[in-house]
């Protein structure tokens, strides 16, 4: 019984550390250009999908990114109107045409 507890504890630590490392690597991803609201955009987007979904759509216009955010809202993205505007600004400015 003691061995099982130790093993479960070790697995939990490994999972937690792996998650934190992956999150740190995502935040440091150089494909996400520096700019205002970068962290908010990353946090918002990785809540549902990996950032490479964004890289494949680089070059959208502001209207295109606005439609994407409308779609993401339909899929369950939870942000305030102010946060949505900040994310849109980052995407349109940093990942736009």
PAKOL-643505 format. One record per atom (N, C-alpha, C): residue in three letters; x, y, z. Coordinates in steps of 0.02 Angstrom, whole numbers, plus 50000, padded with zeros to 5 digits. Example, Ala and Ser with C-alpha at 12.3 -4.5 7.8 and 13.67 -1.06 7.14 Angstrom:
BEGIN
ALA506604971650390/ALA506154977550390/ALA506604983550390/SER506424988850354/SER506844994750357/SER506455000250394/
end
This chain:
BEGIN
UNK500414994050000/UNK500005000050000/UNK500445006350000/UNK500965006350039/UNK501415012150043/UNK501755013249976/UNK501955007949943/UNK502285008449878/UNK501805011449826/UNK501185009449829/UNK500685012149782/UNK500595019649792/UNK500585021849854/UNK500505028949869/UNK501105032949843/UNK501705030149855/UNK502305033549831/UNK502305033949755/UNK502105028649722/UNK502085028549649/UNK501575033649624/UNK500985033849654/UNK500475038749634/UNK500715045849645/UNK501075047049700/UNK501335053649713/UNK501855055649661/UNK502295050949643/UNK502805052349593/UNK502485053849525/UNK501975050049506/UNK501635051249443/UNK501305058149444/UNK500995059949499/UNK500675066549504/UNK501175072149496/UNK501755071449527/UNK502285076549521/UNK502515077049449/UNK502615071449416/UNK502835071449346/UNK502325074849301/UNK501695073349311/UNK501155076349271/UNK501135083949282/UNK501175086049344/UNK501145093249359/UNK501745096849328/UNK502335094049336/UNK502935097249308/UNK502905097449232/UNK502675092049201/UNK502615091849128/UNK502145097249103/UNK501595098049137/UNK501095103149118/UNK501395110149125/UNK501755111449179/UNK502055117949189/UNK502595119349138/UNK502995114349121/UNK503515115249071/UNK503205116749003/UNK502685112948985/UNK502345114148920/UNK502045121048918/UNK501745123248972/UNK501445129948973/UNK501985135348966/UNK502545134449000/UNK503095139348995/UNK503365139548924/UNK503445133748893/UNK503685133548824/UNK503205137048777/UNK502565136148788/UNK502065139348746/UNK502105146948753/UNK502175149448814/UNK502225156648824/UNK502855159548792/UNK503365155448787/UNK503995157848759/UNK504055156348684/UNK503525154148653/UNK503545152348583/UNK503705158448541/UNK504265158348504/UNK504465164148465/UNK504015165648406/UNK503585160948388/UNK503125162148332/UNK502575166948351/UNK502485168148415/UNK502005173048439/UNK502375179548449/UNK502295184348404/UNK502675190548408/UNK502545194348472/UNK503055197748495/UNK502975202048554/UNK502485207548538/UNK502115209648588/UNK501645215048579/UNK501155215448636/UNK500805221048640/UNK500305221748693/UNK499785216148689/UNK499595213348745/UNK499065208348751/UNK499275201448726/UNK499925200448715/UNK500165193848692/UNK499975188348742/UNK500125189448806/UNK499985184348857/UNK499235182848861/UNK498825187948857/UNK498105186848859/UNK497885182748799/UNK498135184348740/UNK497955180548680/UNK498175173248687/UNK498775172148711/UNK499025165348719/UNK498585161548769/UNK498465164448827/UNK498055161148878/UNK497355159548851/UNK497075164248815/UNK496405163348788/UNK496385157648738/UNK496865157648692/UNK496865152748638/UNK497055145748661/UNK497565145148705/UNK497775138448725/UNK497285135248774/UNK496775138848793/UNK496255135848834/UNK495875130448796/UNK495895130648730/UNK495525125848689/UNK495955122248637/UNK496485125248613/UNK496875122148560/UNK497595124448562/UNK498035120748528/UNK498745122848527/UNK498835129048484/UNK499385132548497/UNK499525138748461/UNK499645137648387/UNK499845131648366/UNK499965130748295/UNK499335131748253/UNK498755131548284/UNK498135133248249/UNK498155140448225/UNK498495144748265/UNK498545151848247/UNK499055152848191/UNK499615149248195/UNK500145150148146/UNK499915148448076/UNK499465143648071/UNK499245141648004/UNK498765146647974/UNK498545151548014/UNK498075156547988/UNK498355163647991/UNK499005164247998/UNK499325170847999/UNK499165174447934/UNK499035180847939/UNK498895184847879/UNK498165186747872/UNK497755184647920/UNK497045186647916/UNK496985194147928/UNK496475197047900/UNK496325204047912/UNK495985204647981/UNK495905210748004/UNK495545211848067/UNK494845208748063/UNK494505209548007/UNK493835206747999/UNK493865199048002/UNK494395196147971/UNK494485188947973/UNK494585186348044/UNK495015189748082/UNK495125187748151/UNK494495188848193/UNK494115194048178/UNK493485195248213/UNK493005189348202/UNK492975186948140/UNK492545181148126/UNK492795174848163/UNK493445174048166/UNK493735168348203/UNK493525168748276/UNK493575174648306/UNK493375175448376/UNK492625174248385/UNK492225176248336/UNK491505174748339/UNK491405167148341/UNK491765163548297/UNK491715156248295/UNK491945153248361/UNK492495155748388/UNK492755153048451/UNK492265154148508/UNK491915159748506/UNK491405161048556/UNK490845155848551/UNK490655154148491/UNK490145148948481/UNK490385142148506/UNK491045140948503/UNK491335134648528/UNK491445134748604/UNK491315140548636/UNK491365140748709/UNK491905145148738/UNK492235149148697/UNK492745153748724/UNK492415158448773/UNK492715159048832/UNK492435163348884/UNK492905169248897/UNK492725174948871/UNK493095181148883/UNK492595186848889/UNK492805191948923/UNK492375197948927/UNK492425201648861/UNK491985206348851/UNK492005210348789/UNK492665214248785/UNK492915216648842/UNK493545220348843/UNK494135215648825/UNK494145209648854/UNK494675204848838/UNK494655202848765/UNK494055201848739/UNK493985200048668/UNK494275205448623/UNK494135211648641/UNK494405217248601/UNK495165217448604/UNK495455215948662/UNK496185215848669/UNK496495210148630/UNK496175204248632/UNK496415198448594/UNK496375200048519/UNK495825202848498/UNK495745204748427/UNK496285209648406/UNK496425214448447/UNK496945219448431/UNK497625215948423/UNK497785211448468/UNK498425207948462/UNK498445203748399/UNK497935199848386/UNK497935195448327/UNK497975199448263/UNK497575204748258/UNK497555208648197/UNK498205212448186/UNK498515214648240/UNK499135218448234/UNK499745213948225/UNK499785208648264/UNK500375204448265/UNK500355198548216/UNK499765196148200/UNK499705190448155/UNK499285192148093/UNK499225198548081/UNK498825200848024/UNK499235200947959/UNK498935203947907/UNK499285204147842/UNK499905208447843/
end
